[in-house]
Amino acid sequence: MLDIKRNCFIIFIILLIFNACDKNTEIVDKKIKVDMNTKGGVPNKIVFTSINSNEEGFNSIKSNKADLLLINSESFNYKENSKIDVYKTPVLWSLLINPANTTDFNPFSNREIRFALNSLINREHIVKDILKDEGVINFSSSIINTPNAWRLEIADNFLGLSNSGNEKDAITIINNLLINISNSSENRGKLFKKNDKWYFNNKLINIKLAFDKNSVSEKNFIDYFGKTLEKIGFSVEKQGLSSEEAQNIIYNTNPTENKWSIYLEKNKEASSGHDKLETVLKSRTTLYNNMPGWGNKNWWNYENNESKMLGEKLLLGKIKNSNEYWDTLKSIEKIGFEEAIRINLVSTYELNFSNKKNLNEKLIYDLQKGINGVSLENAYTKNGDLNVLVNKINFSNKSWQFFNNYSRITESDNLIFSLLFNKEIFNSPYGQRIEKGITVLSTLLNPKFEQTNGVTNSVSGGEVVSNSPISKNSIGAVESTYKFNFGVWHHGREVKYTDYLYAESFRKEYLQSNISYYSEFFSKVDSKYNNDGTLTTWSNNYFPFEGLNNIGVFPSLNISNNPNTSIVIPWEIVEAIKFNNSNSINEFNFLDKNNSVNIKNNLQKMINEKYIPKELIGKISLNEVIENYKLAIKFIEKYHHIIIGNGPYILKFIGKDSLELEAIRDKRYFDEKGKWADLFRGARLKISSVTIPESAETGRPLDITINTSQLNFPIDSKSESRLGTITATFVNQKEEIIYNAINVDNGIFIVNIPEELSSSLYGEYYVVITASLDGKYYDNSIHKISFK
């Protein structure tokens, strides 16, 4: 059972962090003072403006016409410019393969041909000659040097692929596979090679390579990769696309239409969390509808039932301990690696820029995920506003289909959503879960709960007592109690517990088909609203990590069926959409001005009919319902849209080339201005070098020397320190052995393995050096050693 006192202590420490500064004034530095009695985000308004080119945006930043440029501008010589700050965000280059069977012959519908592309590519060449050493080789689905990425990286290393590949062998393997396929009864006489070129039905087999036309390095990679495919005997068509063009072709067409063959996809880390669950499942399974077909029920969809079942096991919390968790996740990674729908290549960097003159300090940002909503919410600009440039967006023509599971969410949209809609719990750059919309009061494992029929059941240590759907007499592994931090909706009424009741009912009715993401309906056993206004849930959604990670199923206002974002809309707007539109709710566009007019009319009809949603009958008065409808109508008349959120910013204006957000200053909003700034500041430990031999003798003492520096976040200044926790984890395919380092000088740590411990080490190991400061993960370094 989880130690209740320890869990409460963790929560208490988080609350202390939030309230560490004086209640009236937060000192950010000598120049900045923020009145903590003011609610909402730091900037009074945030304006997103579309620009036509990287050069236009970069010049606007240099000439003080804007504060922040959110595009990848790799072609500029930014290092020589003293007027800007640079934000490096690691991004993973992957080859996304279209494996669909088409009317024409698709060689990549064959798994072995897809997998052979790993050896066809020289990743060392990409890093050295294409990226000019601005990147590292990255086989796994997680970006190197993010928390626990080494577990996946080492699991992939055991598969034995070479960093430099083997182009000659790969070409031979692929050609032999094609010959075997051509000899099959269905392809005999149709698939053949002539004059070193492969044909199907007398047409050259054409491979369509899609990439970002604005990236010089991507173009250079496609030139290189295209030549290797031509050596096999394929014809190659290079498709240089803008991000919008790519999204329309790759994600918005049925794979069988064969409009693309391979896309050079760029992905950031899915989550800052240590568990890697979202990162792996998004990349390696169909559970987040992030595989070709994208979960669209009318299209061809890639499927792998084995990885899906293992992923559901994790999503539903059907694991007993940390070892089982990582073994399951690594199994999913291995399956996905061998299936080769995504072939990961290298990690490189996306660059964003801010204007030093316009900002009082460098933006707070996540070193792993880059510029996010927290960065913008806490931007201390000289004039109190924040002007952000984004690349080629027509805001007035955008489609925000919040209920649609198949709708792709762009990075810029997600950034905007994070400012408009609050999450109940989110991750800091250090990976901790931070409470926002709710407070976790207690978490218990092995709870006992008496059902209405008098039968009492319990489970121990996270053991699940039944498969989904949960039977009425079973009991979950986790009991959690929550307090709501209600806040206020943008149209002026307070968020209430009835909003949570409605949101859960709506998800059950409209979103339960998406088992892959909304697993709460299969892992929740029961819930109860208590007399003191708190909520207790019993669930089998258990993750074997300490602290808030054991919270089980927590209440949520989320009404979105899209797993890539969190959308919260008040029930009166959702009901007005359903009022005459229940059959096509998934296609509803929240940005369509005509829809706003229709919703306003529906709200008036609901007033006239004294309409109360069935979910809220008996829980809310008619007077309150009518007042809610009137407030929504008033909001629509003022802002001319229906996007009523509960975040720190209100969507004020939508134009063709710009979108404006204004800070909410309502005293009922629960976040003080600048509340999150100190939490997102801190120091991290970085490994500078590791001295470790390539081979050692079993039974002989071994010393490993680690040199570190302290990185002060987010200003990136470095200093030496004797502080920190350093471990060396020896990993082979059977075990993990952890040794602790001791500090011997400023920034110098030594792992000493004496004779009696060294005597148990034999054979090859990967050695993972991990450095952390104050329990905040920052850096690791992987090495190989052989004991004889």
Salt bridges, closest charged atoms under 4 A:
ASP104 OD1 - LYS203 NZ 3.63
ASP129 OD2 - HIS125 ND1 2.71
GLU134 OE2 - LYS79 NZ 3.82
GLU134 OE1 - LYS88 NZ 3.19
GLU167 OE2 - LYS231 NZ 2.82
ASP212 OD2 - LYS266 NZ 3.30
GLU218 OE2 - LYS266 NZ 2.86
ASP223 OD2 - LYS219 NZ 3.27
ASP223 OD1 - LYS238 NZ 2.88
GLU245 OE1 - LYS213 NZ 3.94
GLU257 OE1 - LYS259 NZ 3.47
GLU265 OE1 - ARG342 NE 2.75
GLU269 OE2 - LYS276 NZ 2.51
GLU278 OE2 - LYS282 NZ 2.96
GLU324 OE2 - LYS313 NZ 2.88
GLU333 OE2 - ARG284 NH2 3.11
GLU338 OE2 - LYS334 NZ 2.93
GLU339 OE1 - ARG114 NH2 3.90
GLU350 OE2 - LYS268 NZ 2.87
GLU361 OE2 - ARG681 NH2 2.36
GLU411 OE2 - LYS268 NZ 2.39
ASP413 OD2 - LYS398 NZ 3.34
ASP499 OD1 - ARG493 NH2 2.69
GLU504 OE2 - LYS508 NZ 3.66
GLU504 OE2 - LYS524 NZ 2.66
GLU509 OE1 - LYS614 NZ 3.46
GLU520 OE1 - ARG507 NH2 3.41
GLU546 OE2 - ARG6 NH1 3.72
GLU572 OE2 - HIS491 NE2 2.73
GLU572 OE2 - ARG493 NE 2.75
GLU575 OE2 - LYS578 NZ 2.94
GLU615 OE2 - LYS614 NZ 3.38
GLU624 OE2 - LYS496 NZ 2.97
GLU637 OE2 - LYS600 NZ 3.11
GLU660 OE2 - LYS652 NZ 3.73
ASP666 OD2 - ARG668 NH2 2.84
ASP671 OD2 - LYS436 NZ 3.52
ASP671 OD1 - LYS675 NZ 3.49
ASP678 OD1 - ARG681 NH1 3.90
ASP716 OD2 - LYS362 NZ 3.11
GLU736 OE2 - ARG151 NH1 3.07
ASP745 OD1 - ARG722 NH1 3.87
GLU764 OE1 - LYS784 NZ 3.96
ASP779 OD2 - LYS686 NZ 3.87
